[in-house]
Amino acid sequence: MMNAYFDCFSGISGDMTLGALVDAGVPLKMLRRELARLPVKGYRLSSKEVKKAGMRATKVDVEIQGTRVKGQGSRKWKDIEMIVNASTLSKDIKQKGLYIFKRMFEAEARVHGGKFNEVHLHELGAIDCIVDIFGSLIGLDILGIDMIYSSAVNVGSGSIKSEHGLLPVPAPASVELLKGVPVYSSGVKFELTTPTGSALISSLSSGFGPMPDMQIFKAGVGAGDRDFKDQPNILRIFIGEKAESRGVSQCARTDAEESITVIETNIDDMNPQVYEYVMEKMFKAGALDVFLTQIIMKKGRPGIKLSVLCNEDKKGPLSEIILRETTSIGLRFYTAGRKTLQREISSIDTKYGRVRIKKSRLGKEIQKASPEYEDCRKIAKKFNIPLLEVLKAVSS
C-alpha cells in the first residue's frame, strides 16, 4: 500500500496541500484537466517555485478571474451538491468531496447556530475552496495514495478578520472540524491551519502522531502565503510504502497463533449503499478484515451484522468510524484467536506490466498463490480489457 504522511508542523491549508502534491509529482496540466470535470468556471490554476525561510517549495494559487464582490462565492449545501453531482469525476472522489463539504457545513451550522440547509459557507464556499478540496483529492488519486497519516497539527494563534468580524485562531469552524485531532500552537501569530485544511486532514487521515515506519519514495513541499522569520511556512508530504512491504524477507509473516480484537454491531435501519463506503474507510484505517452477515433481529426484522477484525491498538479508531459513519448506537468487543499461513508478496512481469503476487504456505505442505486484485483491476481499466483476461494472463 502506498502511504502519505502529512507533516503539519506549520499548519495546513488547501493551497499548501495542492502545492505539496504538485511538488511530489502531480502534473499541473493533469490536475487542470481533471478539475475541468467540475462545472466551475472563473478561475486559473498556477504554480511557481518559492523560498520560505531558506527552504524551496511549490506555491499553487487559485487565481479568481475578475473582481470578487462581497457575498460572491457564498453557497449552500444544495449548491455544492449540484456542482459535484453534475461533474464527471469518479464516484470515489465525488463521495469523498461531498463528505468533506458536508462536515464543513455541519461545522458552520454548529458554530453560528443555523440550520444545515440554510447556512452559507462564505469564504469556504468560494471557487478557490472547491478547487482546493477536489484538487487535493484528485492529486492524491493520481499519486495512488492508499492510506494517509498526519502529524499533530499546528493551528497558530492570534485572531483573523472574517465576514463575521474578528475571530480567534483557530477559527471556530476549524475547532469543530479538528475535534479528536491532536493540535498545538507554536506561538506564531497567524492562522496556520485554515478551515479548508482542517476539513481535509481530519476527513482523510487514518491516524495522527509520529511518522510511521516507511520507505520514502517521494516528498513534496507546499508553500503558504505568509513568510515567518523563525520557521518556513510550508507543508511537507512524504510518500512511500510501509516498512514491512519493502521486500519479501521483510513482509513474510509466520503461521503462529495470535490474538485479535473483533468489533461487532447489528444494524437494521441504514441504507445498504453506505456499507461499501464504511468498509473502504475501515480498511484504510487498518482493519484486518470487514464483513457483513445477514441476520434476523427482534420482531422478525431483517438486519446486518457488521464485523471488523483488527489489532487491539486499532479498536478505538475503528469504533469511532462505525459510530460516526453508520446508524449504530452501540458496539460489542471480544478477543479471538487467529492462525494464518505464512505470507509474502513478490512481483512478476507480464505483458501488461508488473503485478504483485501474494503467496501463502504452511511449511512445504500447503502452497497457494494469487495475483493482487487491485493491480489487475488497474490494468483492466488502463487497457480497457476484461478483468478475467488479466487474471488469466497473470496466472498462466
N, C-alpha and C positions, 0 to 999 in steps of 0.2 A: 504494500500500500504506500502511496505517495503522501507524505505528511507536509504540512506547512506550519511553521511556528512564527507567531507574530510577537515581536519584541517591542512592547508599547512603553518603553522607558521615557519617551517624550510624548505620550498620548497617542491617539489615533483619530483620524478624520476620514471622510470619504475621499478627498483628493490625495491624501497621503497614502491611502490604500491603493488607489489607482496608480500612483507614481511608483510604489514598490513593486506592483505586479508587472508594470511595463518594464521596469528596471530588471526584473527577474526573467524577462524573455517574452512577454506577451507583445506581439507586434501591434503597434498603434493602428496600422492600416486594418488589421483583422478586427481589432476592438471597435473601430468606427463602423466597419461593415456589419458586425453583429448588433451593435447598438441601433443601427438603421432599421432593424426589425421592429423597433418600438415606434409607434406613431407619434413621435415627439420631434418638433422642429424648433428652430430659433436658437441653435447653439453651435459652437465649434469646439472640437476637442484638440488640444495641442499639448506638446511635451517639450521640455528642454532640460539640459543638464545644468545644475546649480551647485553651489557650495554652501553648506551650513556649518558654521564654526569649524571650517577647515576640512569637512567631510563632503565628498562628492555624493550627489543624489539626483534623482529624476523628479522634476516637478511637472505634474499633469494638471492642466487647467481646463475647466468647462467655461468657455467664454460665451456669455449670453449676447446674442446679436440684437442691436437696438438698445433703447433706454428702458430700464426696468422702473416702472412706477410703483407707488405704494399699493400693496394688495395684489400686484401681479404675481402669478405663480401660486397663489393660495388655492388649495384643493381639498375636497372632502374625500372620504374613503371611496365613495362610489365613482369619483373621477379617476382615482388611481386604478381601481378595479377595472374600469372600462378600458383604460390605456393598456394595461397588462394583458387582458383577455383579447384585445384586438391585435396584439402583436403576434409575430410568427416565431417567437423564441421557443426553446424547448419546454416541455411540460415541467421538467425538474426546475429550471431556472424561474419559470413563472411562479411555481408553488413557493419556492424559497423567497422570491421577491415580495409576493403578497404577504407571506408570513412576517417578514421584516417590517413592511409598511403597516400591517395590522397592529403589531406591537407598538409602533411609533404612535399610531392614532390612539391606542388604548392609554399609552403613557400621557399624551397630551390631554385626554379626557379626564384622567385622574388628577393631573396637576391643576387644571383650570376648572374642574367641576362641571364640564359639559357632557353632553350625550355623545356616544361614539359616532353616530351617523351624522351629527351636526357640527362636530369640531372641525376647524380648519388647521392645516399644518403650516401655514405661513411660510417661513424660510424653508422648513423641511419639505414642503410640497412643491417647491420651485423646481424648475427644469434641472438645475445642477444636482439636486438631491436624487432625482430619478436616475440621472446618468451615473452618479457616483455609486448608487446601490446596484443597479443592474450591470454597470461596467465592472464592478468588483466581482459579481457572481459569474459573469462571462469570463473574466480573466482567470479566475480560479478553475473554471471548467477547461479552458484552453491549456492550462498547465497540468491538467489531470490530477488535481488535488483530491484525495480521498478523505483525509482527516485533518482537522485544524485544531491547533492548540495555541495558547497565548500566555504571555507573562501577566503578572499583575499589571493593572492599568493606572498610569499616572494621569490624574484628572486636571492638575493645575490648581490655581486658586485665584482669588480676587473677585471681579464682577465683570459682566458683559452687558452691552446695550442690546435690546431686542424690541420687537413691536409691542411687547407687554411692559416696556420700561426697563429699568436697571435690575438685572437678575444676578444672584450669586453664582459662583463657579464651584462645583459643577452645576450646570443648568438643571432646573427641576426635572425636565424630561429625561436628561441623562441619568439622574439619580434613579428614576423609576426603571429605566432600561438596564441599569447596571446592578440591580438588586441580585444578590447571590454571587456577584463577581468580586474578587479581591482587588481593591483600589487603594491608592495612596496619593499624596501630594508631595512633590519635591520642593515646593515653595515658590515655583515660578508663577508670577502674577499674570496669568493668561489662561484662557480656556484651551488646554491642551487636548482634551477629549471632547468632541462635539456630539450632539445627539445622533447624528448620522453614524459616526464612528462607534458610538455606544451600541446602537442597534445592530450594526454589522458584527462586531466582535462577540457580543452577548448572544446573538442568534446562531452564529456559525461555529464558535469554538466548543469543542468537546471537553475541554479541561483547561484549568489555569494554574500556573506555577512555573517552576524551573523548566528549561528546555529538556525534552525527553531525549533518551539515547537515540541518536540518529546519525546517519551518514549523509552529510550535506552535499547535494549536487548543484544547487543554485542558490543565490541570495539576491535579494532586491532591496533597494533603499529608496524610499519615497519621501519627498520634502513637503513640509508645511509652509504656510505663508510667512510667518514671522521669523526673525533672527534673534537668537538669545546669546548673551555674552558667555555664559558658563556651560552651555550644553547645545549640541546640534538639534535642531527641531526636525527630527526625522523619524520615520517608522521603518524598521527592518523586518524583512520576511526571509526565513530560512526554509528551504525546500529540500527534502530528501526522504530516504527510506528509514524505517525503524532499524535499529542496530542489529536485531536478530534476523533480519531478512537480507543481510549483505551477501551471504553465501551459504552454500549447502551445509557446511560444517557448523555454522552458527545458528541456522534455523532448524536444525534437526531437533525433534522432541522425543523424549523417552516414552516407553509404554508403561511407566509406573502409574499406580493408582494415585489419585489426587482428590481433594475436596473442592467442591464448587458451591456457589450460592444459587438457589432457584427463587425467582420472583414470580408470583402468580396473581392474577386478578380475574374476576368474572365480569363480563360486560354484556348488557342486553339492550342498550339504548343509544348506540353510536352508529353513524353512517359507515358502512363497511369499507368505503373508499379511503377512509382515514388510516386504516391499518397499514397499508403499504408505506405511507409516509412515516408513520411512527416506527415501523420496523427498520426502515432505512436509517432513521435518525439514531436508533439504539445500536445498530451495528457500528455506525460511525463513532459512537460513544464508548465502544469497547465490549459490547455484548459478545459472548462466545456463540450463542445461538438464540434465535427468537422464533417461536412457532405458535400457531393458533389451533385450538381444538373446539369442535362443535359440542355444546353441552345443552342439557335441558335444566333450567333453573326453576325456582319455586313457582307455583301456579301454572306449571307447564309452559313457561315462556322459553323460547329458544334463545340461546346466548352463545358467547365465545369466551373460552378461557385463554387468556394471553399469558404465555410462559416465556420467561427470559432466563437463560443460563449465563452466569458471569462469575468472575473472581470477586472475592469479598470486598476489595477496595473499590469496585465499580458499583456496588449496591446502591449507594447514595445518589450518584448522578443519574443512574438508570431509573431509579424510583422516581426521581424528580421529573424526568421526561414523561413517564407514564401518567403521573398525576397532573402534569401540565398540559399534555397533548391529547389525553383521552377523557372520557366521561367517568372514569373510575373514581370512586371515593374512598378506596382502601386497598391495601396490598397485603399479601402474606409471604413470609420468607421461610425457607428451610435449607439445611445443608444436605448435599447429596454426594455420594462417592462417584468417581468417574475414572474409567480406564480407556486410554486411547492407544492406537497404533503409533509407532514411530513414524514421524512425518518429516519430509524435506521437500524443498522446492528447487527445481533446476529449470533451465530453458533449452529449447530446441529451435533450430532454424527450419522454417517451412517456406514454401514458395510465396506465401503471403507476408512473411516477416517472422520475427521471434515470438514464441508463445511459451508461457510458463507452464510447467508440468508439476502437478502435485503427486508425490509418491508416498505410499504407506507400506509398512511392513511390520511383522511380528517375528523377529529373528529372521530365519530363512524360510519359514513355513508359509506365511501369507505375504503376498506382494501384489499391490494394486497401484495403478497409475491413471490419472485423469487430467485432461487439459484444463487450464484456468478459464472458467466460463467468461469472465469479463474480457479477457484478451480475445477470445473467439468472437464475442459479440461485437467488439470494436472493429475487428477485421471484416465481419459480415456487413456492417454498416458502411465501412470505408469503401469496400469493393462492390457493394450492392449485390451480394450473392447470398444464397440460403445459408443460415447458420448450420444446418445439418451437413452441408458440403464442407464447411470449415472444420467441423468436428471430425468428419471422416478423414479429411486430408491430414489433420494433426495426429489422429490415432493410427494411421496406416504406416 
